[in-house]
Amino acid sequence: MNGISHRSWIEIDLNALEENVRRIKARLPAGARYIAVVKADAYGHCLPQSVLRFMRGGADMFAVANMYEVSRIRELVCSKPVLVLSPILLGERKLVFEYDATPAISGEEEALDFDCLARERGRILDVHVKVDTGMGRYGVWHEKAVEFLRGLSGYKNLRLAGIFTHLSSADCDKSYTAEQIENFRRVVEDFGARDILIHMHASAGLNYLNGGSLRVNAVRVGLLQYGISPFGEGEKPFCDVLPVLSFKARISAVSETPRGRIASVSAGYADGVPMGFTEKSRVLVRGRECKILGASSLDETLVDVSSIDGVKGGDEVVFIGRQGGAEINIDSYSKWTRRIPWETMVSIPRRVEVVVV
Ligand SMILES: *Cc1c(COP(=O)(O)O)cnc(C)c1O
């Protein structure tokens, strides 16, 4: 760093990440595959550094959103399948062969195109079929899914390696989720799926893993492995996990003003600190909570340190994480900034240094 200290930085605790994967995996049914969802730079947790920890923790497979993300994993790991969850753009489809990716397909057009590309190359391509059981995004509508799945055997260069669905409301709507699970069960049973991966549970969905008559043999875990509950302070998550990401900055100046002792913090909206905070918003300074004052500016945020003695330039400020005995978790920070934890994690800009601990 040439003697320049960090003004704003995130700390990523890779031991905690690995431990979270291990804990979640230990609670899965015997033999179930762990698909680590690492889209969006592992939810802002630095894909290159974290990918080996996912494997050491027990990830059997990775899932990402697009071919660029596949290519980044393939720089490091060749031995694990990588599933592409989102539809692959026409111009990128030939890359699935170069990077050994597994596309998720949702209909005839994709099946036809991938089969044709595979035939041209003399290859057999593994695909997973995405079934829409009520999310209303992409995927074969569940009532049409069995017919589509049966038809796939006509594509000689495709091999069906998995069937999955996404539970859109597992964090908030039990009866809708039960309906989606039932729709998926019917598809899997009517089709008579054998020797392929069957998966539908993401972080919130894991709470539906036990009970119910549909046996899955894989899960897709995102949020929970990064140490965050999908339920906020409500329902208990599938298992206890450790926080992984902290977000910190420093006091850059302290001023005595008519409205109290105000400290300027060396992170603003160019560091991903949102402009808008609610009244309740706090940071930690010297292990104590301090109120955030007004909107952040591009480079700085102001906090009230009137009640804390000895605050001086260079002191560490915690937006997310622990200090002394106090803690601000991603969930609170996200609420104060009117975002969901997923958004908080992926909206940390490059200006913020990354410290892997
Ligand atoms: C992002 C994503 C996941 C991971 O969801 P979390 O709630 O973060 O665990 C799982 N499945 C699909 C299809 C996704 O797009």
The ligand as an SDF file (V2000), in Angstrom:
LIG
                    3D

 15 15  0  0  0  0  0  0  0  0999 V2000
  -29.5630  -16.6050   -6.7360 C   0  0  0  0  0  0  0  0  0  0  0  0
  -30.2180  -17.9090   -6.8180 C   0  0  0  0  0  0  0  0  0  0  0  0
  -30.1260  -18.8220   -5.7480 C   0  0  0  0  0  0  0  0  0  0  0  0
  -29.5020  -18.4740   -4.4200 C   0  0  0  0  0  0  0  0  0  0  0  0
  -30.4670  -17.8450   -3.6160 O   0  0  0  0  0  0  0  0  0  0  0  0
  -30.1900  -17.4350   -2.0870 P   0  0  0  0  0  0  0  0  0  0  0  0
  -31.5100  -16.9770   -1.6210 O   0  0  0  0  0  0  0  0  0  0  0  0
  -29.1730  -16.3250   -2.1160 O   0  0  0  0  0  0  0  0  0  0  0  0
  -29.7150  -18.6480   -1.3860 O   0  0  0  0  0  0  0  0  0  0  0  0
  -30.6760  -20.0790   -5.9390 C   0  0  0  0  0  0  0  0  0  0  0  0
  -31.3000  -20.4070   -7.0890 N   0  0  0  0  0  0  0  0  0  0  0  0
  -31.4240  -19.5520   -8.1270 C   0  0  0  0  0  0  0  0  0  0  0  0
  -32.1310  -19.9730   -9.3520 C   0  0  0  0  0  0  0  0  0  0  0  0
  -30.9050  -18.2660   -8.0200 C   0  0  0  0  0  0  0  0  0  0  0  0
  -31.0460  -17.4040   -9.0380 O   0  0  0  0  0  0  0  0  0  0  0  0
  1  2  1  0
  2  3  1  0
  2 14  2  0
  3  4  1  0
  3 10  2  0
  4  5  1  0
  5  6  1  0
  6  7  2  0
  6  8  1  0
  6  9  1  0
 10 11  1  0
 11 12  2  0
 12 13  1  0
 12 14  1  0
 14 15  1  0
M  END
$$$$
